[in-house]
Amino acid sequence: MDISGAEIVKAASFLGAGICMGIGAIGPGIGEGFAAGKACEGVSRNPEEAGLLTRTMLVGQAVSESTGIYSLVIALLLIFVV
């Protein structure tokens, strides 16, 4: 059974895609959880500002999620292009 160079490259790209998504999802997960926790604290301290805090939290989570989406794009490029 011979393993060609193309098969090694394909296996390395699959491994790289998995690592990319694994590491790339840690940051947004921690950031979004931290933002949601702080927003809950803010609402509990000042319930009148719940709407403003919720909107601000969602904008911050969208910005945080963009890094996860970038890692997804890189992983898909590694799987389907390489």
N, C-alpha and C positions, 0 to 999 in steps of 0.2 A: 504494500500500500504506500504509494508516494503522495506526499503533500506538496502541492505546487505553491509558488509564491503568491498567486492570486488568492488562494484559500487562506493563507496566513494573513494577508492584508484584510480580507473580509472578516476573519475572526477577530483581528485587532480592532477593526472599526466597530464591531458589535460590542466588544469589551469597552472600548472608549465611549460608546454611546451610553452604556449602562452606568459607567462611572460619572459621565457628564450629568446625567439626570439625577443620580444619587447625591452627588455633591451640590449640584445646582438647585436642588429642591430644599436643602437644609436652610439656607439663608432666608428665603421667602417664608418658610414655615415658622421659623423663630420670630422673624420680624412681624408677621401678621398676628401671631399669638400675643406678642408683647403689646402691639398696638391695641388689640381688642381688650386685653386686660387693663391697660391704662384708661381706655375709654369707659369701661365698666366702673373703674374707680372714680372717674370724673363724673359720670352720671349719678353715682351714689352720693357724691359730695354736693352736686349741684343739679338736681333733677330738672330745673327749668331750662337748662341748656342742653337737654338730651338730643334735640334735633341737630343742633350745630355740631355737637361732639360726634354724633353718628356720621354726619356728612364728612367731617374732617377725617374721621377714622377710615371711612371707605375710600377716600381719595388717597390716603397714605398707604392703604393695603393694595390699591391698584398699582401704585408706583412700585411697591415692594414686589408684587407679583411679576412685574415686567422682567426681572432678572431670571425668574423661573421659566418664563416664556422664551427668553433668549437661549437658555440651556436646552430647552425642548427643540428649538430650531436647529441648534448645532447637532444635537443627537439625531434628529431626522436626516440632516445632511450626511452625517457619518453612516447612517444605515443605508440610505437610498442612493447617494451619489458616489461614495467611495467604493 
